[in-house]
């Protein structure tokens, strides 16, 4: 795979827990609400120490925007449509155990390769717009999984935790995925 991401550090944060997460439902492009637990998870981002000036971006989906507002109160953020979750087509609203394979295109949904390209373009645009600030993007599980492949990881890995910052730190000519507590000052 050609290395498609900017050669700088960035952070992705999955939204707080939603009713669909709690109930084991495929949400995709469905608008679902944060649970009380999800709101608390989002608010916990306020206690995180951010070592660099940051620029905030969020998916246009309500769960990501609310997570951003609760986690970074009073901070301006930019909406970027490319950070939205995958469209699972006819599978949306179905139990999670019916989720089709990630590769390919679910019936009436978004092709996985197209999503990867969309996410790559969105991360690139957010990184450019952030300038010398750390781009922090509030998004979705699928967005983070696509970013892992774009960063050269061999798989999409496990589902990222809700409202837990996932840093892609640029060092040694590659991105290294780290937890927020392991974040270095390298860009």
N, C-alpha and C positions, 0 to 999 in steps of 0.2 A: 504494500500500500504506500502510495506517495504521502509524504508527511504534509498534511494539509493545515495544521493549526499554527497560529502565531507563536513565535519563539519568545514567549513571556508567560509568567505565572498568571493563573486565574483561579477563581473559586466558583463552584456550583453548589447550590443548596436546594435539596428537594423540599417542597412545601411541607407544612405540618400535616399530621394525620387527618384524613378526611373520613366522611361517613362511608365512602366506598372502600377505603383502606380497612377500616374497622370491620366492615361487613363482608369483606372478601369479594368485592364486585369489580369488574373491569370498567374503569371510568373513561380512560382515553380522553376524548374531547367533551365528554359530558361535564357540565358544571355541577360540581358537588361541593358541599360545605365542609369547612374545617369542623372537627369535633372540639369539645372543650379541651381535651388532651392536646389536640393539634394546635389550638390557640396558645396553650401553655408552652408547647414545644417552640412555637414561633417566638414567643416572648423571651424564651431562654436565650435566644440569639443576642439579646441586649447585654447579657453578661459576658459575652465573648470579647476578648481583647483582640482588636484588629491591628496588627503591627504596621500596616502601611495605610496611607490614605486610600480610600476605596471609592469606586463609582458603582452605583447600584443599577441593576437591570432586572426585569421580571417578565415572565411569560404573561400574556394577556388574560390567562385563565384566572378566575376569581380566587382560587385557592392559593395561587402563587402571589398574586397581588396582596391578598390579606396577610400572608406570611411575611412579605416584605414590609408592609406597613406596621405590623406588630413587632417584628424583629428589629426594625430600624426606624423607630417612631420619629416623625418630624423630618426625615431625610427625603430628599427628592430622589425619584428613580425614573428610569426610562422603560417603557414597554417595548419588548421586541417579540414580534409574532413568531420568529424562528425558534424561540425557546419553548413553544407549546409542546404538549404531550402528543404522542402518536395517535392518529385516528385508527381505531381498531375496527371501524366499520360495523358490520352486523353483530360483532361480539360485544360491543359496548353495552353495559348494563347487565351482562351475563355473569355468572359466578366465575371467579378467578381460575378455578380448575379447568375451565373450558378455553382458556387462552390458547390461541393457535401458536405454532412455532414462530419465533421472532423473524427468521429469514423469510423473504417473500412478501406477498401482499395479501392481507386478509380480505375476504369478500367485502367490497364497497369501502375498503380502508386504504391506508397509506402504505406504500411499498417501503420496506426496511431500508433499501439502498437510497431511496429518495429522502427518507428521514435523516439518514446519516449525512447526506449532502446538505440538507437544510440546517441541521445542527452545526455542522462545520462552518457554514456561511454565517450563522448567527453568532457563534463564538468569535469568529474573526472580526465581524463588525463591532461587537461589544468591546473587544480588546482595542480596536482602533479608536473607538469613541472614548474609551477610558483614558487615553493618553498615558501619562506616567502614573496613574492611579491603578490600584488592584481592581480588576473587573470582578464584581461579585454578582452572580446571576442566580435568581431564584426561579427554579424550574421544576422538573419532574423526573421520576425514576428513569423513564425511557431516554430522556435527554442526556442524563448522566451516563447511561449505558452506551449510548452512541458516542459520547465524548471519549469514553475509555478506548473504544476502537480507533477513533481518530488520533488519539494520543499514542497509538502504537501498542496498546495492550493486546494480548492474545485472545481475550474474551471480554464479554460484557460484564463479567463478575456477578456478584450477588446484588440484590436490590439494595440501594443505598437507604440508610435510615432517614426517617422524616426529620427535617429541620436540623440536620447535621452537616456542617460545612465539609465539602470534599474539595481539597486543594490539588491543583495540578501545577506543581512547582517546576519551573524551567531551570534546569541545571545540568551540566555535563552533556549539553546538546540534545536533551530529551526531557519530556514531562515525567515527573514522578508523582504518583497519587499519594497524598498524605492526609491524615486527619488534621483537623484544625489545631489540635494541641501540638502537632508535630511541625506546624508551618514554620518555615524559615523566612528570613528577610530577603532571600534571593528572588530576583525577578528575571 
